[in-house]
Structure formats: C-alpha cells, structure tokens
Amino acid sequence: MNILVTGGAGFIGSHLIDRLLAEGHSVTNLDSFSNFYDRSIKENNIRGHQKYDTYRLIEGDIREAAPWEQLEHENFDQIVHLAAKAGVRPSILDPKAYQRTNVLGTQNLMHYAQEKGIKHIVYASSSSVYGISPEVPWKEDDTVLRPISIYAATKITGEQIGRVYAHLYGIRFVALRFFTVFGPRQRPDLAIHKFTRAILNGDPITMYGDGSTERDYTYIDDIVSGIQGAMNYTGSTFEVFNLGNNRTVALRDLIAAIERATGKPANIVQHPEQPGDVPRTCADVEKSGRLLHYRPQTDLDTGLQKFVAWYSEVMV
Ligand SMILES: NC(=O)c1ccc[n+]([C@@H]2O[C@H](COP(=O)([O-])OP(=O)(O)OC[C@H]3O[C@@H](n4cnc5c(N)ncnc54)[C@H](O)[C@@H]3O)[C@@H](O)[C@H]2O)c1
C-alpha cells in the first residue's frame, strides 16, 4: 500500500513506519517537528527510515495549506493520522493551540482525503476522552464521555469530524483510543520517561497525588499491531476502538516497577494532584480483540526493561 502517516517522526508514528517499511509498504511521513520536545529525539526516531527508497519525509504543518498542496498529486491508499498536540496538562495552559492542531489540522486532513478520494483513515484518539466516566472498564459504546481537559475535548472533536466524513462521503474512519503508550522512544513528557530519567540521574521524582491513581499501560508494539488491525478493518465506515491492556497499574506500583527495571531506588516527592489528570484509566478490549484481532502481548516489566535499555543507549 501507499500510506500517508502524519506525525510519523514522533513516538508512535516512527514505530509504525518501522513496521510498514519492513513489510514493503510505501510511506510518506508528514511531520512538522513541532517544538513540544527536542527535535534531535525525532531525528533519531526516523534515522532508520531513510535507507528505504519507499520512504519520503515531508516537513510540513497540518494546520497550513502548503503540505496538502504539496501532496496534491499523490495517490494514497490510506492515511494514518497521528500528528497532534499531545499531553493533558499543557492543553489546559494553551487550549487554543490544541484546537488549531488537533481540530483544524484534522479538518484539513479530512478535506484532503475527500478531495483525493482516499477512503480509509485511521485516527489517533485517546483514552482521555472517557475522562472521569465512572463505568470502568471503559467500553467504546459508552455514550456519555466526561472529558476534563481541552486535549481530550479536541480528540472527541476529531472523532466526530471523522463521523461526519464517514456519513457524508463514505470515507471509512477508524478511531483508536490509545491508553498510555510506553516503550522505546516514549515522549519525554510522559511519566515513565520522566521517572526513568530522574531515577538514573539520582534526582527526586515528582509524584502527583498519593500514588493511588491508576493507568492502563500499553506497550508500543501492541499499539502498532492494533493500528495495523485498524488499517485492515473492512467493516462499517465509522468505528471506535480501545487499544489498551485491560490491566491497571497504580502509580506507586509503576514507580516500584521502574526501580526494578533501572536497579536503582526512587526518591519520591509528593505533590498535589494536577488538574486534568483522571484518577483511573481502564480499557475494555473485547471489541478490538473481536474486530481488529488485537491481542496485547507485552507486560509492564518486560516493556519497562526495553524502555530502560533504549533510554540508556540513546538518551544518556
Ligand atoms: N503516547 C500516548 O500515550 C498517547 C495516548 C493517547 C493518544 N495518543 C495520540 O497518539 C498520537 C501520537 O502520539 P505520540 O505519543 O507519538 O506523540 P508525539 O508528540 O511523539 O508525536 C506526534 C508527532 O506529531 C507532530 N506534529 C505535531 N503537530 C503537528 C502539526 N501541526 N503538523 C504536523 N505534525 C505535527 C510532532 O512533530 C510529532 O512528531 C497523537 O495524536 C496523540 O494524541 C498518544
């Protein structure tokens, strides 16, 4: 297939492109190298892609007209849309920037797909759309979403833009709600990365709340398999799937697991909980198992060992 991946220099996108190129697909990566974190990390993420002549990098911004004009004469079979401003807490500080990238950017992409007759879009949504919905584990057909951050609100809007294009133009739109993804190349703003860095440097780690908040951590290779399941999905034109692990880990247990993986003790400093942070995330993955053949394989300890090995090799 000939595939456009947006945000392909980032954590999840670069792993997806590794797999797609290895399987013989042609990939165009549209990424702006946004300054959310260090550009050199993204350049490192994509270093292995350059050797493929089936790979092309376009540095461009999905909010602007220019990259879409540049891609005017391309014929993509599918788009995997991962470019976004990610992160819950910063979205509360700069909500308009999140709207522009995640909503306007997604709108631009869907307009491009419509004009080009591209009939299959896979979209990165987020577990944060469930917010403080009390009915765990969360199911895709929960009708009442209770987001508590602008980031989550923009991800819901992206799903709904997809629903409209599916309805009006028959474009298949598969939204994937990722649950806290981890593994090599994980974003530096995310807890596992921050904690590992601090523990290895002998610095204190900031724990928000009393350590009882729980997350469903999902290993990157499992997420990539789930994305591929969505790329192969041939059912209804609009569908939403959870990609999680269906197993929650308390923050204090996560810290203990990182201590095991690094072989060093954590010096924990407790701070009040942060606005926008939800107390618990937990995915029901029955639907993605049934329709996408999604079967998460990697447990937390194994994934953390791989993360720490990557961190020690690349980030130190
Ligand atoms: N990592 C997670 O745990 C997680 C959880 C839920 C959802 N998601 C979603 O998955 C997707 C990928 O997340 P990630 O963790 O790999 O993030 P990331 O920040 O590593 O990757 C996103 C990429 O998008 C690019 N980008 C940002 N704004 C852009 C713009 N305006 N135009 C073009 N490119 C732009 C960035 O440069 C970056 O390379 C995002 O949509 C994110 O919201 C991630």
The ligand as an ORCA input file, in Angstrom:
! r2SCAN-3c Opt
* xyz 0 1
  N       1.601      8.376     23.667
  C       0.433      8.107     24.238
  O       0.368      7.504     25.327
  C      -0.850      8.505     23.555
  C      -2.064      8.211     24.196
  C      -3.254      8.573     23.578
  C      -3.233      9.183     22.344
  N      -2.053      9.476     21.746
  C      -2.090     10.141     20.442
  O      -1.259      9.418     19.549
  C      -0.665     10.320     18.603
  C       0.848     10.155     18.620
  O       1.318     10.420     19.938
  P       2.856     10.338     20.336
  O       2.926      9.975     21.762
  O       3.594      9.569     19.315
  O       3.235     11.899     20.226
  P       4.495     12.614     19.567
  O       4.432     14.036     20.044
  O       5.730     11.840     19.834
  O       4.167     12.546     18.020
  C       3.318     13.458     17.381
  C       4.028     13.983     16.157
  O       3.156     14.926     15.527
  C       3.942     16.003     15.036
  N       3.111     17.187     14.939
  C       2.616     17.926     15.977
  N       1.924     18.963     15.486
  C       1.968     18.873     14.128
  C       1.428     19.655     13.084
  N       0.723     20.773     13.337
  N       1.664     19.278     11.807
  C       2.394     18.158     11.539
  N       2.930     17.378     12.514
  C       2.714     17.741     13.781
  C       5.053     16.152     16.047
  O       6.188     16.815     15.498
  C       5.328     14.719     16.469
  O       6.407     14.173     15.740
  C      -1.146     11.715     18.997
  O      -2.270     12.013     18.211
  C      -1.540     11.553     20.443
  O      -2.524     12.495     20.826
  C      -0.862      9.152     22.323
*
